[in-house]
Amino acid sequence: MAPSCFPSRSHDTTMPTAILDFLAGGLLQFGWGAMLLWLLVATQLTIFSVTLYLHRSQAHRGVDFHPVIAHVFRFWTWLTTSMITREWVAIHRKHHAKCETEDDPHSPRFKGIRTVFWQGVELYREARGMRADIEQYGKGAPTDWVERKVYTPHANLGPTLLLALSFLLFGFKGVAVWAIQMAWIPFWAAGVVNGLGHWWGYRNFETTDTATNLTPWGVWIGGEELHNNHHAFPSSAKFALRKWEFDIGWAVIRGLQSVGLAKVLRVAPSLDIRPNIHVPDTDTMRALLAHRFQAMTDYQRNVLKPALREEALAAGAKIRALLPRQLRRGLVDDGRWLKPDARAQLHSWVAQRPRIRTLVEYRARLAALLEARSQNAGETLAHLQAWCREAESTGIRALQEYSARLKGYSLQSVRA
């Protein structure tokens, strides 16, 4: 057979096939399993950059990282979130300073849980625009050359470069992964932590805000799940404060510390109870100032709750019939977070029960004493001593036992 006068067309399909392969899988040609693994690693690194660097190190100065590690975290937040360190630090510090007030950048009590959960990014952007607050609360954040010339003026360049890199390495799969990465921090940090972390969960400490722990195992979002613990001890580099709790962020810090790449500056001090202390002393006062939320938690659990059970027993009813759960929770803080009609109902209920009224009044007096920032330590100690004397003179056994325990409070250093 005579050879065809037309050239073979088999090579014509080579280029289009290569292009299609590149578009589908990029240079690395990862399958979906490998892409999922990369997504988990990348998003966890983003979470660590936020919780370890922006939060624990920069905002609260609980830990210092080796300059190389610190810059890796800083670069990664720029690349994956476009957040500017100074702005993030300022907004978070303002949240603690103005927590659960109209000035709180993201309080579900004032903004609404739906707004904080679904529109946390918009609230963050709104807070970024308040430049006076950024100046006031952002002191101490990096101001080196790369921050001034690259990260701050070109914040949006990071995610743009990440998009290009993701497409180059993984094709259109990389674009999908990039989109998930861009939504990761807005959803989990701005939505879940800032929203649900002040709305739902359990509380180890009766803090003056509504912060909750979402779960005792802080793994998925770097330990930020332990939000109530953090609000009780904001400067602590360790968020897990109970034996059954786990903070993966703290595990990473300990690992870096073991090889000289991190230095823990602050952790929550542990509470020691000294026996046979007849009068509160300066050790008592120091411990109470550090553990004032623990003191109020102990009061709720060891004084008010038993009193409620006794009231219910005397009335021949269950506690939930004697006082609905919402109002019982209001006893912890004099109904601070209740709606006005519910608060009035609680106050009326308390006023009709002299014993409960006495306990509530002593709780309020102790809270005011511990929350006051008096410059005169001797005067504060004298007020505490008077509180203990008067509490013991009431003849209410639970209050007497609480006072005896309170006098023995002292600080015990925690080994990092």
Protein Blocks (a to p, Z undefined) as FASTA:
>chain_A
ZZdfbdcfklmmmmmmmmmmmmmnomnopafklmmmmmmmmmmmmmmmmmmmmmmmmmno
paccdfklmmmmmmmmmmmnopafklmmmmmmmmmmmgoiaklmbbfklnopklmmmmmm
mmmmmmmmmmmlmmmmmgoiacbfklmmmmmmmmmmmmmmmmmmmmmmnommlmmmmmmm
mmmmmmmmmmmmmmmmmmgccdfbdcfbfbdcfbfcdfknoopmmmmlmmmmmmlmbfbl
cfkbccfklmmmmmmmmnopaccfbdcddddddehiabdcfklmmmmmmmmmmmmmmmmm
mmmmmmmmmmmmmnopafklmpcfklmmmmmnoommpcfklmmmmmmmmmmmmklmmmmm
mmmmmmmmmmpccfblklmmmmmmmmmmmmmmnopaklmmmmmmmmmgccddddZZ
